[in-house]
Amino acid sequence: MTIYELGETALVRAIIRNLDIEFEDCAVIDLADAEYLVATTDMFHRVTDFPEEMSAWQIGWMTAAGTLSDIAAMGARPFGLLVSIGLPNLPPAFVESMIEGLSDCAHECGTAIIGGDTDSHQELTITGTALGRVRKDQILRRCGAQVGDLVCVTGYLGTAGAGMRALELGRAVDDPVAVKKLFEPVPRITEGIRLAESKAVTSMMDNSDGLSLSLYQLAEVNGCGFTIHADSLPVLPGLDMGLGLELALYDGGDFELLFTVAPERLVDARNACELTVIGEVTPVAGGITLDKTREIERKGYRSL
């Protein structure tokens, strides 16, 4: 079996098992009495991650957004972004615009680029490394969900997937909101911090690879199942219901937060940010189902 056949999640699981570390959105480092340092890194490639229609500025923005989304998933406040870029022979103006996009997204999230590296490469390759800080009593992890907790998400699901479909059909002009979501996702930094401060959340991660894969990852960590309600999934108004459901479950790129909340703390979570309750945590024997009638397939965006 090759690593492509194995898949990214299984490969990462094998790596962290050998390293004896936890499967989280970020590494968690104990540096101070009251705070953790969290750190994450993400790699992006021109061919597999950036549609041809994206501008240089949008390539930079998406790289920063995808990296900082992991900081948001821990309830942390970002305080630095390191960027390493492998560059083919590109026009200097393209590179400058890309760096501007990186910087603009970082500033939007309350941080800045603090360093990095450049090198020559056959394909444009960008690696973002983000650092964040979070109080020890507020850090949010993937583990912690309890049977009976409510499953919640921020924003709309499947919007980036709708943008990709519009591009594939040559209808980008007809669906500018979805295409903008695909090209210029906004990390849920503020929402993550406020949810952490509310102390209402029992587990959390971002759903960058799609809702289905994220649910399966949470289920494995927590030893639980999930029931998701189809009519509760928040999709962009105007999407065909059948297509909207498919995109919401299986398409990635939204960079929204997926989290569980104790039922008695739902008001506190709602006071922290706008959210949608889409289901509940069930015993592991219940599996991961849609309306308790059919199993949600384990599929979504795979980078390998």
C-alpha positions as CSV (number, residue, x, y, z in Angstrom):
1,M,0.0,0.0,0.0
2,T,1.3,3.5,-0.9
3,I,0.8,6.6,1.2
4,Y,-1.7,7.9,-1.4
5,E,-3.8,4.7,-0.9
6,L,-3.4,5.0,2.9
7,G,-4.6,8.6,3.0
8,E,-3.5,11.6,5.0
9,T,-5.5,10.9,8.2
10,A,-4.2,7.4,8.5
11,L,-0.6,8.5,7.7
12,V,-0.7,11.3,10.3
13,R,-2.2,8.8,12.9
14,A,0.8,6.5,12.3
15,I,3.3,9.3,12.6
16,I,1.9,10.7,15.9
17,R,1.7,7.2,17.3
18,N,5.4,6.8,16.7
19,L,6.1,10.3,18.1
20,D,3.7,9.8,21.1
21,I,1.9,13.1,20.6
22,E,-1.7,14.1,20.5
23,F,-3.8,14.5,17.4
24,E,-4.7,18.2,17.6
25,D,-5.0,21.1,15.2
26,C,-1.9,22.6,16.8
27,A,1.1,21.5,18.9
28,V,0.6,22.6,22.5
29,I,3.7,23.8,24.4
30,D,3.8,24.5,28.1
31,L,5.9,27.7,28.3
32,A,4.3,29.8,31.1
33,D,2.3,29.3,34.3
34,A,-1.0,30.5,32.9
35,E,-0.6,30.1,29.1
36,Y,0.2,27.6,26.4
37,L,2.0,28.3,23.2
38,V,0.3,26.7,20.3
39,A,2.0,26.1,16.9
40,T,0.8,24.8,13.6
41,T,2.2,24.5,10.1
42,D,0.5,23.9,6.7
43,M,1.9,23.4,3.2
44,F,0.2,24.6,0.0
45,H,1.1,23.8,-3.6
46,R,0.2,25.7,-6.8
47,V,-1.3,22.8,-8.7
48,T,-3.3,21.0,-5.9
49,D,-4.3,23.9,-3.7
50,F,-4.8,27.0,-5.8
51,P,-7.2,27.1,-8.7
52,E,-5.8,28.8,-11.8
53,E,-8.3,31.6,-11.5
54,M,-6.8,32.8,-8.2
55,S,-4.8,36.0,-8.1
56,A,-1.4,36.2,-6.5
57,W,-2.9,38.2,-3.6
58,Q,-5.6,35.5,-3.1
59,I,-2.9,32.8,-3.1
60,G,-1.2,34.6,-0.2
61,W,-4.4,35.2,1.6
62,M,-5.6,31.6,1.4
63,T,-2.2,30.3,2.7
64,A,-2.4,32.6,5.8
65,A,-6.1,31.8,6.3
66,G,-5.6,28.0,6.1
67,T,-2.7,28.2,8.6
68,L,-4.4,30.5,11.1
69,S,-7.6,28.5,11.1
70,D,-5.8,25.9,13.2
71,I,-5.0,28.5,15.7
72,A,-8.7,29.5,15.9
73,A,-9.6,25.8,16.5
74,M,-7.6,25.9,19.7
75,G,-9.3,29.0,21.0
76,A,-6.0,30.8,20.8
77,R,-4.9,34.3,19.9
78,P,-2.3,34.4,17.0
79,F,0.8,36.4,17.6
80,G,3.0,35.5,14.6
81,L,3.2,33.9,11.2
82,L,6.3,32.5,9.6
83,V,6.3,31.8,5.8
84,S,8.6,29.8,3.7
85,I,8.2,29.9,-0.1
86,G,9.6,27.7,-2.8
87,L,9.6,29.9,-5.9
88,P,9.7,29.0,-9.6
89,N,10.8,31.8,-12.0
90,L,7.9,34.2,-11.4
91,P,7.5,37.9,-12.1
92,P,8.6,40.0,-9.0
93,A,5.2,41.7,-9.1
94,F,3.4,38.3,-8.6
95,V,5.6,37.5,-5.6
96,E,5.1,41.0,-4.1
97,S,1.3,40.7,-4.5
98,M,1.3,37.2,-2.9
99,I,3.2,38.5,0.1
100,E,0.8,41.4,0.4
101,G,-2.1,38.9,0.5
102,L,-0.3,36.9,3.3
103,S,0.3,40.1,5.3
104,D,-3.3,41.4,4.8
105,C,-4.8,38.2,6.1
106,A,-2.4,38.1,9.1
107,H,-3.3,41.7,10.0
108,E,-7.0,40.9,9.6
109,C,-6.5,38.2,12.3
110,G,-4.6,40.5,14.6
111,T,-1.1,39.3,13.9
112,A,1.7,39.8,11.3
113,I,4.4,38.0,9.4
114,I,7.4,37.8,11.6
115,G,9.9,35.9,9.4
116,G,10.4,33.1,7.0
117,D,12.6,31.8,4.1
118,T,12.7,31.6,0.3
119,D,14.2,29.1,-2.1
120,S,14.0,28.1,-5.7
121,H,11.5,25.3,-6.6
122,Q,9.9,23.8,-9.7
123,E,6.4,24.5,-8.3
124,L,5.2,27.3,-6.2
125,T,5.1,25.9,-2.7
126,I,4.2,27.9,0.4
127,T,4.5,26.7,4.0
128,G,2.9,28.8,6.7
129,T,3.8,28.3,10.4
130,A,1.5,30.1,12.9
131,L,2.0,30.7,16.6
132,G,-0.7,31.5,19.2
133,R,-1.3,32.0,22.9
134,V,-4.1,30.7,25.0
135,R,-4.9,30.5,28.7
136,K,-4.4,27.0,30.1
137,D,-8.0,27.0,31.5
138,Q,-9.5,28.1,28.2
139,I,-7.6,25.9,25.6
140,L,-10.0,24.0,23.3
141,R,-9.0,20.5,22.2
142,R,-10.5,17.8,20.0
143,C,-11.0,15.5,22.9
144,G,-13.7,16.2,25.5
145,A,-17.1,15.5,23.8
146,Q,-19.7,13.7,25.9
147,V,-22.7,11.7,24.9
148,G,-25.7,14.2,24.8
149,D,-23.6,17.2,23.9
150,L,-24.8,19.3,21.0
151,V,-22.9,19.4,17.7
152,C,-22.4,23.0,16.4
153,V,-20.8,24.8,13.5
154,T,-20.0,28.4,12.6
155,G,-21.1,29.9,9.3
156,Y,-22.4,28.1,6.2
157,L,-21.1,24.7,5.2
158,G,-20.3,23.7,1.6
159,T,-19.9,27.3,0.4
160,A,-16.3,26.8,-0.8
161,G,-17.3,23.6,-2.5
162,A,-20.1,25.6,-4.3
163,G,-17.5,28.0,-5.4
164,M,-15.3,25.2,-6.9
165,R,-18.4,23.8,-8.7
166,A,-19.1,27.2,-10.1
167,L,-15.5,27.4,-11.4
168,E,-15.7,24.0,-13.0
169,L,-18.9,24.9,-14.7
170,G,-17.5,28.2,-15.9
171,R,-20.1,30.1,-13.8
172,A,-17.9,32.0,-11.4
173,V,-19.6,35.3,-12.3
174,D,-23.0,33.8,-11.3
175,D,-21.9,32.8,-7.9
176,P,-19.5,35.5,-6.6
177,V,-20.2,34.8,-2.8
178,A,-19.2,31.2,-3.0
179,V,-16.1,31.9,-5.1
180,K,-15.0,34.6,-2.7
181,K,-15.4,32.1,0.1
182,L,-13.2,29.6,-1.8
183,F,-10.6,32.2,-2.7
184,E,-10.6,34.4,0.5
185,P,-11.7,32.3,3.5
186,V,-11.7,34.2,6.8
187,P,-10.3,32.2,9.8
188,R,-12.7,32.2,12.8
189,I,-10.2,33.7,15.2
190,T,-12.6,35.9,17.0
191,E,-15.2,33.2,17.3
192,G,-12.6,30.7,18.6
193,I,-11.4,33.1,21.3
194,R,-14.9,34.0,22.4
195,L,-16.0,30.3,22.5
196,A,-12.9,29.5,24.6
197,E,-13.7,32.3,27.0
198,S,-17.3,31.1,27.3
199,K,-16.0,27.7,28.6
200,A,-19.1,26.2,27.1
201,V,-17.3,24.1,24.5
202,T,-16.3,20.5,25.2
203,S,-14.3,19.8,22.0
204,M,-13.5,21.7,18.8
205,M,-11.6,21.5,15.5
206,D,-11.8,23.3,12.2
207,N,-13.6,21.5,9.3
208,S,-11.2,22.5,6.5
209,D,-11.4,19.0,5.0
210,G,-15.2,18.8,5.1
211,L,-17.8,18.0,7.8
212,S,-17.7,14.2,7.3
213,L,-14.0,13.7,7.7
214,S,-14.0,16.1,10.7
215,L,-16.8,14.2,12.4
216,Y,-14.9,10.9,11.9
217,Q,-11.8,12.4,13.4
218,L,-13.7,13.8,16.4
219,A,-15.4,10.4,16.8
220,E,-12.1,8.5,16.9
221,V,-10.6,10.9,19.5
222,N,-13.6,10.9,21.7
223,G,-14.8,7.3,21.3
224,C,-18.3,8.5,20.4
225,G,-20.8,8.6,17.5
226,F,-22.8,11.5,16.0
227,T,-26.3,12.0,14.7
228,I,-26.5,14.9,12.2
229,H,-29.8,16.4,11.1
230,A,-30.0,17.2,7.4
231,D,-32.5,20.0,7.7
232,S,-30.3,21.7,10.3
233,L,-27.2,22.0,8.1
234,P,-26.6,25.6,7.3
235,V,-26.0,26.0,3.5
236,L,-25.8,29.2,1.4
237,P,-29.3,30.4,0.5
238,G,-30.2,29.6,-3.1
239,L,-28.3,26.3,-3.3
240,D,-30.3,23.3,-4.5
241,M,-31.1,21.2,-1.4
242,G,-29.6,18.0,-2.7
243,L,-26.4,19.6,-3.9
244,G,-26.2,21.7,-0.8
245,L,-26.4,18.6,1.4
246,E,-23.7,16.9,-0.6
247,L,-21.4,19.9,-0.4
248,A,-22.0,20.6,3.3
249,L,-21.1,17.0,4.2
250,Y,-18.2,16.2,1.9
251,D,-16.5,19.3,0.4
252,G,-13.7,21.1,2.2
253,G,-12.3,24.6,2.2
254,D,-14.8,26.4,4.4
255,F,-12.5,26.7,7.4
256,E,-15.4,26.9,9.8
257,L,-15.3,25.7,13.4
258,L,-16.9,22.3,14.4
259,F,-17.5,22.0,18.1
260,T,-19.6,20.3,20.8
261,V,-21.4,22.1,23.6
262,A,-23.0,20.8,26.8
263,P,-26.7,21.4,26.4
264,E,-27.0,23.4,29.5
265,R,-24.3,25.8,28.2
266,L,-25.8,26.4,24.8
267,V,-26.9,30.0,25.7
268,D,-23.3,30.8,26.7
269,A,-22.0,29.5,23.4
270,R,-24.6,31.5,21.5
271,N,-23.6,34.6,23.4
272,A,-20.0,34.0,22.3
273,C,-20.8,33.8,18.5
274,E,-23.3,33.0,15.9
275,L,-23.6,29.2,15.5
276,T,-25.9,26.5,14.2
277,V,-26.8,23.3,16.1
278,I,-26.6,20.5,13.6
279,G,-26.8,17.3,15.8
280,E,-25.8,15.6,18.9
281,V,-23.1,13.3,20.3
282,T,-24.2,9.7,20.6
283,P,-22.6,6.4,21.9
284,V,-20.0,5.0,19.6
285,A,-22.3,2.1,18.7
286,G,-24.6,4.6,17.0
287,G,-22.0,5.4,14.4
288,I,-22.1,8.6,12.4
289,T,-25.5,9.0,10.8
290,L,-27.7,11.5,9.0
291,D,-31.1,11.6,10.6
292,K,-30.5,8.2,12.2
293,T,-31.4,6.6,8.9
294,R,-28.2,6.4,6.9
295,E,-24.5,6.4,7.6
296,I,-22.5,9.4,6.6
297,E,-19.8,8.2,4.3
298,R,-16.2,8.8,5.3
299,K,-15.0,11.0,2.5
300,G,-14.0,14.6,1.9
301,Y,-11.0,16.6,0.8
302,R,-7.7,14.6,0.8
303,S,-4.4,16.3,0.3
304,L,-2.7,12.9,-0.3
